[in-house]
Each structure stands twice: as C-alpha cells, then as structure tokens.
Amino acid sequence: MTNPQSEEGRQQAAKDHLWMHFTRHSTYDTHQVPTIVRGDGVHIWDANGNKYIDGLAGLFVVQAGHGRTELAEAAAKQAAELAFFPLWSYAHPGAIDLAERVAGYAPGDLNRVFFTTGGGEAVETAWKLAKQFFKMTGKPTKHKVISRAIAYHGTPQGALSITGLPGMKAPFEPLVPSTFRVPNTNFYRAAETSYLGPDDEYAFGQWAANRIAEAIEFEGPDTVAAVFLEPVQNSGGCFPPPAGYFERVREICDEYDVLLVSDEVICAFGRLGHMFAAERYGYQPDIITCAKGLTSGYSPLGAMIATDRLFEPFSKGDASFAHGYTFGGHPVSTAVAMANLDIFEREQLNEHVLATEDDFRATLNKLNDLPIVGDVRGDGYFYGIELVKDKATKTTFDDAESERLLRGFLSGALFEAGLYCRADDRGDPVVQLAPPLVADQAVFDQMESILRDVLTRAWDQL
Ligand SMILES: Cc1ncc(COP(=O)(O)O)c(C=O)c1O
C-alpha cells in the first residue's frame, strides 16, 4: 500500500482504487487527478496549493459558500446527540422541523415532504408517488411520464428513463418503460426544431408547451401520470422558460389531469433568487423535487414535496407509500439543512441574488464580443454560454471538434487559469456557470476575465 499521507501516494491510490463518477479514467494515465482539499467562500484549493474560483458551486450545490463552520458545528452537534434514526414509522425532531419549514417555503398547498438522500431519489420517488396516487384514486392506467429533450433527471433507472439524453441511457437499456420526450425551450435553436411560427419567444414557448398536450393525446390521456420539467433546464446549457410557457403547461396538466412535477434539484434554494423557482416563474406544481442546495452540500439530502391532494389517499385506513431510503432525512442532514436555511434568512441570500443577477448577466454578456460565443443565457446565478464555430449561422462543432475543444482544451485550460466550471456537450457545447450565492461583482469580473482569455485561446486553436 502506498502512503496515503503523501500527495504522490494519494495520486497513485486515486488511480488504483477510486472509481470517479461520469469520468473517463484514461485521462488520468497522463494527468494528475485534480484533488480538492479545502474551500472558503467562493474559492477552493487543490492539493498543490492552487486556488480556484468555484464557478459551479461544486455541482450546483454549495449555495452558502465553502468553509461555513456553523454548518459543520450543526452536523457535529446532531451526530453527538442522535447520529441516526430512520423515518420508517418513527420521526426525529430535525426531520419534523425541516418538513414544516420546507412546506412553509413551498408554493400553495405543497405541504407534504418526503425526504431522500439526493435528487435522483427524489425524482424516482415522485414518479412512484404519481403511479400509486392514480391507482388509489380510480385512474389505474395513468403511469406514463413526459419530459423534455436533453433534460437530465438523475441516474436511478426510473430517473434515467425520464432523462432525455439518449447517449447517457444507451449503456443501460432497457430502462423503465413508458417515458416520452417533447421539445425543450431552447429559443436560440428554435429554427432547428419543427417550430414554424414567428421569431418570438412567447409564441415559441406556447408551441413548446403545446407539444406536451400533443404527447398526452398521442399516448392517451388515461395513460399519462406526470410531466417532469426543470424551471430552467440545465442540460443543453440553461434554457429559461419563455414567458407564458408554464402558464400554458399548467392549463394542459389541469385539462388532462396530469401531475406537473417541477424538478428543482438545481433551481431551488436561491439558484434563481427564490427558495423555489416555481415561485419565480409564477406556476403551481403538484410536486417539487429538490436536493443539492438544501444543505449547501454540507451533508447529503433531497426531498419530494407533494400537495395535500396527493397525500390525501395515504392519510386513511391501511394505506401507505411502500417506499423509502435508510438515509433519507438523516438527522445530521436535516440539522445541517436547518442551519443552512438560517444562513439564507440571516444573510438574505435570495435577496442578494435578485439584487445582483443583472450585474452577473451584464458581466457575462460582455463575452458576446468573442467570435466563439453564440449565446449567453440563464437567470439568477445560473448561466450557460453556448460556443459556436460561426456566430452568424450558429453553426456548432462536429463531434471531433467538440472532443478537441471541450475535453482536449477547455475544461483543463479554465481550471489551470483558476476557474472551476463545466464544459458540457450533452447538447450543443456550453460552458456552465453557477457560483455560490455569495459571489459578488469582483468574482463576476474575475470569471469574465478568465473566460475571455481561455475562450480567445480556444478560438485561436480551432
Ligand atoms: C434536474 C436534476 N434532477 C435530478 C438530478 C439528480 O440528482 P442527484 O445527482 O442528487 O441524484 C440532477 C443532478 O444534477 C438534476 O440536475
């Protein structure tokens, strides 16, 4: 065994034993495994002492920023008092208090909180609830799910089935049957869809929403249980909803008695300046799924939040939801979530995002003068920068170019230049940005300056 205390030994141990997620391990035949050892505010440090801006809040997670000792202390205090107890017919104060608090933040009568350990489990839970709810209420054939092209909803087999990324699903087929895709709201590429209406975002949004009605009709309304949508779709590079989109989706869901699931695993807890993003875009979901920012990542936790209507059949007689996770609603995680939400309120993190989001947008928009930048889009502290080969024609990169540009150059160059973020080509090539919610103008400027330098060099390499 190598000595894991020395950095060299730890590098070798990583290469020999650690199986990293969504990772091409062969990259590390010739490169060091980037090992992050410390964080403070919007910054992280690697094992070699290099400092970076955390431009992705870890993975859309660390809303309150790194190095919050009060969150660490909340975890330690809870572990000392009661390290573990499940929510299987028993409760603990942290889960009760957090359920009440989260229900209080959630819009309308989303009053019932089912805890998981993460986002994929929350999505899984939402689909299972939708199926059982309709079985219990006289519509037993309603079970199918509609979701959007290129959207990511997690890796458990149900959540992966709802995911709209064929390449990510292919190795694991056959997945859970009965999910169907509709177009997303990528207005930048509207002309490449079957949309034939005016060059008008509202009209495009209505068209995109109406594709959901069409899919429900195609499948048969008696068979469709739910539609899963992110408020702002992440995968593909931040597609905010056109005005009127969710209003029309809500009408369609009401007309066909289909549940609207707002997958807010990324968008909740301040990413868009509200506890829940449905509030920002003015719609009422039947279910919200969330995770990540609920604890700012200081301990894992997710949740599925359901309306009174959905819980009602489970409140009577011998009914129960035969579903759960040993670590769902873990006492340490619920204690951390409570302390994290205290920070949100005390430091007014949502208000800070709303007050500074225009500055963030304006700073990133400066990059529009670069020939490689096709589109800068997003809301709140959540942005995607789409890269193109030709701005005028919006021509994108072919697979080989994308491989060279994103994997071969951009990810590494941005990191070396001091910005941790993500270059993603699950849809068209984009750079994704989602800093901790404590970021300010100085951080926006540094991000812009690093991106300007690296994207200019990327263009020169093409
Ligand atoms: C919208 C959405 N849903 C679900 C998930 C899955 O969450 P987790 O990785 O916590 O299982 C993610 C993860 O990024 C996500 O972005």
The ligand as an SDF file (V2000), in Angstrom:
LIG
                    3D

 16 16  0  0  0  0  0  0  0  0999 V2000
  -32.6120   18.4170  -12.5880 C   0  0  0  0  0  0  0  0  0  0  0  0
  -31.9210   17.3030  -11.8900 C   0  0  0  0  0  0  0  0  0  0  0  0
  -32.6350   16.2640  -11.4320 N   0  0  0  0  0  0  0  0  0  0  0  0
  -32.0480   15.2440  -10.7880 C   0  0  0  0  0  0  0  0  0  0  0  0
  -30.6900   15.2190  -10.5660 C   0  0  0  0  0  0  0  0  0  0  0  0
  -30.0520   14.0720   -9.8420 C   0  0  0  0  0  0  0  0  0  0  0  0
  -29.6210   14.4480   -8.5820 O   0  0  0  0  0  0  0  0  0  0  0  0
  -28.5530   13.5620   -7.7650 P   0  0  0  0  0  0  0  0  0  0  0  0
  -27.2610   13.6210   -8.5100 O   0  0  0  0  0  0  0  0  0  0  0  0
  -28.5220   14.2220   -6.4220 O   0  0  0  0  0  0  0  0  0  0  0  0
  -29.1200   12.1750   -7.6910 O   0  0  0  0  0  0  0  0  0  0  0  0
  -29.9120   16.2830  -11.0110 C   0  0  0  0  0  0  0  0  0  0  0  0
  -28.4570   16.2960  -10.7820 C   0  0  0  0  0  0  0  0  0  0  0  0
  -27.7290   17.1660  -11.1940 O   0  0  0  0  0  0  0  0  0  0  0  0
  -30.5310   17.3460  -11.7060 C   0  0  0  0  0  0  0  0  0  0  0  0
  -29.8140   18.3720  -12.1870 O   0  0  0  0  0  0  0  0  0  0  0  0
  1  2  1  0
  2  3  1  0
  2 15  2  0
  3  4  2  0
  4  5  1  0
  5  6  1  0
  5 12  2  0
  6  7  1  0
  7  8  1  0
  8  9  2  0
  8 10  1  0
  8 11  1  0
 12 13  1  0
 12 15  1  0
 13 14  2  0
 15 16  1  0
M  END
$$$$
